[in-house]
Amino acid sequence: MWVVFIVDTLLITTNFNHFGIQPRTLNGLLGIALSPFLHANLIHIISNTLPLLIISSILKLSIGSTRTNIVIALSIIGSGLGTWIFSTAGVVVGASGLIYGLIGFLFANAYFSPSLRSWLIALLTFFLYGGTLASLFVVLPHVSWAGHAWGFISGILIAASMSSYLKESPIKKGS
């Protein structure tokens, strides 16, 4: 996302943000995949970078690299689709939906796949980012409540689905 941001900044006559999620438009569907890589300004990308690095690292320690990549991909799709369907207006860019998806997953994973490790990770995540959940209940102009909410909901649904799949799968959790 930083490479895209730097290129977008250096190309003065270009702005990639029109490739973000445009709610309920055919063109806006492409934004579901591209939106996490696009940011409105320097403050926006910085405010997404640190949480994304920290939470994805916690997630990787919790469930391993392969499952982390799956959760990231599904969080992007889930938050993006929810935003595309339910967002009110404008073009939505940023990695916040993905971040909320990872937070939702880590919280829900403690419930659906309970262990000392999953609960400690959920508590650590809550300690670090529990305050961000307040934004799920506040609607601000130029902030996508739909991206945040559907990211969080997607994370919960992914944790429930992965837990269910792992219980039925002959592949053991450590694989």
Backbone torsions as a table, in degrees:
resi	resn	phi	psi	omega
1	MET	NA	-30.9	176.8
2	TRP	-68.5	-38.1	178.2
3	VAL	-62.0	-45.6	179.0
4	VAL	-61.6	-43.7	-179.1
5	PHE	-62.7	-45.1	-179.5
6	ILE	-64.7	-45.5	178.3
7	VAL	-62.1	-43.7	179.5
8	ASP	-62.0	-38.0	179.4
9	THR	-70.8	-40.4	-178.4
10	LEU	-71.5	-31.8	178.1
11	LEU	-86.6	86.6	-171.1
12	ILE	-57.0	-34.3	-177.0
13	THR	-86.6	2.9	-176.5
14	THR	-119.7	145.4	172.2
15	ASN	-139.3	114.2	-177.5
16	PHE	-76.5	-11.4	-172.6
17	ASN	-63.1	-18.2	176.4
18	HIS	-67.0	-10.4	175.1
19	PHE	-86.0	5.8	177.8
20	GLY	-71.9	-173.3	180.0
21	ILE	-74.9	120.9	174.1
22	GLN	-109.1	104.8	-172.5
23	PRO	-50.8	132.7	173.0
24	ARG	55.0	31.1	172.7
25	THR	-121.6	150.2	178.9
26	LEU	-60.8	-43.2	177.7
27	ASN	-61.5	-31.8	-177.2
28	GLY	-69.8	-16.7	179.2
29	LEU	-63.9	-35.7	177.6
30	LEU	-61.3	-32.3	179.6
31	GLY	-62.2	-22.7	178.3
32	ILE	-57.5	-43.5	180.0
33	ALA	-82.3	-31.0	-173.1
34	LEU	-90.6	-26.9	-173.7
35	SER	-51.8	-43.1	-179.1
36	PRO	-62.2	-17.6	-179.0
37	PHE	-94.5	-4.5	-176.5
38	LEU	-111.6	138.7	-179.7
39	HIS	-139.4	147.9	-174.6
40	ALA	-69.5	-36.8	-176.7
41	ASN	-163.3	-178.6	-176.1
42	LEU	-63.3	-42.6	179.3
43	ILE	-60.8	-42.2	-178.8
44	HIS	-61.7	-48.4	-177.8
45	ILE	-69.2	-36.9	177.2
46	ILE	-65.0	-42.0	-178.5
47	SER	-69.6	-17.6	175.4
48	ASN	-93.7	-28.7	-173.0
49	THR	-66.0	-53.6	-175.1
50	LEU	-62.1	-49.9	177.3
51	PRO	-60.3	-38.2	-179.9
52	LEU	-63.9	-43.3	178.1
53	LEU	-64.7	-45.7	-177.5
54	ILE	-68.0	-50.1	-175.6
55	ILE	-68.4	-39.3	178.1
56	SER	-67.5	-32.0	175.7
57	SER	-67.6	-42.7	176.7
58	ILE	-61.7	-43.4	179.6
59	LEU	-61.4	-44.9	179.5
60	LYS	-60.8	-42.0	176.7
61	LEU	-64.3	-31.9	-177.2
62	SER	-76.7	-46.4	-171.5
63	ILE	-125.4	0.2	178.7
64	GLY	91.3	165.5	-174.2
65	SER	-65.9	-46.1	-175.8
66	THR	-62.7	-48.5	-179.5
67	ARG	-68.0	-33.0	176.5
68	THR	-61.2	-44.8	178.1
69	ASN	-61.1	-38.4	177.8
70	ILE	-65.3	-45.9	179.9
71	VAL	-62.9	-40.8	178.3
72	ILE	-62.2	-49.4	-179.2
73	ALA	-60.8	-45.5	-179.2
74	LEU	-68.9	-32.7	176.9
75	SER	-67.0	-39.6	177.0
76	ILE	-62.2	-46.0	-179.3
77	ILE	-66.2	-47.7	-177.3
78	GLY	-64.0	-48.0	179.8
79	SER	-67.4	-37.3	179.6
80	GLY	-65.7	-45.4	178.1
81	LEU	-63.2	-44.2	178.0
82	GLY	-60.4	-41.3	178.1
83	THR	-66.3	-43.4	-179.6
84	TRP	-60.9	-39.1	-177.8
85	ILE	-79.8	-42.6	-167.7
86	PHE	-108.0	-12.1	-178.7
87	SER	-64.3	150.8	-172.3
88	THR	-83.5	-39.6	-178.2
89	ALA	-170.0	172.0	174.7
90	GLY	78.4	-177.5	177.5
91	VAL	-103.5	129.2	-176.4
92	VAL	-103.2	126.0	177.5
93	VAL	-131.6	158.7	175.2
94	GLY	119.9	166.0	-177.0
95	ALA	-100.1	11.2	-177.6
96	SER	-61.4	-40.8	178.3
97	GLY	-59.8	-41.4	176.5
98	LEU	-63.0	-45.4	179.8
99	ILE	-59.8	-45.8	178.8
100	TYR	-65.8	-32.7	175.6
101	GLY	-63.4	-42.1	179.4
102	LEU	-67.6	-41.1	177.2
103	ILE	-62.6	-47.1	178.7
104	GLY	-59.1	-40.9	178.4
105	PHE	-62.5	-48.0	-177.2
106	LEU	-63.4	-38.5	176.1
107	PHE	-65.8	-49.5	-175.7
108	ALA	-70.3	-30.7	179.2
109	ASN	-60.9	-34.9	177.1
110	ALA	-64.1	-32.8	179.1
111	TYR	-78.8	-48.0	-174.4
112	PHE	-80.7	-26.7	177.6
113	SER	-131.1	67.2	-171.7
114	PRO	-66.8	133.3	172.3
115	SER	-159.2	165.9	177.4
116	LEU	-58.6	-42.5	-179.6
117	ARG	-61.9	-48.7	-177.6
118	SER	-65.3	-36.2	178.5
119	TRP	-71.0	-39.8	177.2
120	LEU	-63.5	-39.8	178.2
121	ILE	-66.9	-40.9	177.3
122	ALA	-62.7	-41.7	178.9
123	LEU	-66.3	-41.0	176.1
124	LEU	-61.5	-44.9	179.3
125	THR	-62.6	-42.2	178.7
126	PHE	-64.2	-41.6	178.8
127	PHE	-61.2	-43.2	-177.8
128	LEU	-76.8	-40.0	-169.8
129	TYR	-130.4	12.5	179.0
130	GLY	-60.6	-32.7	178.8
131	GLY	-63.7	-26.6	179.8
132	THR	-67.6	-21.1	-179.8
133	LEU	-65.1	-23.7	177.6
134	ALA	-59.5	-30.2	-179.1
135	SER	-68.1	-13.4	176.0
136	LEU	-69.5	-18.6	-175.9
137	PHE	-110.5	5.1	-179.3
138	VAL	-122.8	128.2	177.6
139	VAL	-103.5	118.2	179.5
140	LEU	-116.5	147.5	175.7
141	PRO	-64.9	143.0	177.8
142	HIS	69.6	14.6	174.6
143	VAL	-126.2	128.2	-175.1
144	SER	-82.5	98.3	175.2
145	TRP	-60.7	-35.3	-178.4
146	ALA	-65.0	-41.4	178.2
147	GLY	-61.7	-44.9	179.4
148	HIS	-65.4	-51.5	-176.2
149	ALA	-63.4	-46.9	-177.8
150	TRP	-73.6	-25.6	171.5
151	GLY	-64.0	-48.9	-179.5
152	PHE	-61.9	-46.7	178.3
153	ILE	-61.1	-42.3	178.7
154	SER	-60.4	-43.4	178.6
155	GLY	-58.9	-41.9	177.9
156	ILE	-63.7	-46.1	-179.4
157	LEU	-64.6	-36.5	178.4
158	ILE	-66.1	-43.5	179.0
159	ALA	-62.0	-42.6	178.9
160	ALA	-64.0	-43.6	-179.2
161	SER	-67.0	-43.3	-179.6
162	MET	-65.5	-39.4	178.7
163	SER	-62.6	-45.4	178.8
164	SER	-62.9	-43.9	-179.5
165	TYR	-63.9	-44.6	-178.0
166	LEU	-66.0	-31.3	177.9
167	LYS	-69.4	-32.7	-178.0
168	GLU	-91.4	-21.2	-173.5
169	SER	-78.9	141.9	174.8
170	PRO	-73.7	-11.7	178.2
171	ILE	-80.7	125.6	-177.7
172	LYS	-77.1	158.5	-173.5
173	LYS	-58.4	-34.8	-176.7
174	GLY	-77.2	-3.3	-176.3
175	SER	-75.5	NA	NA
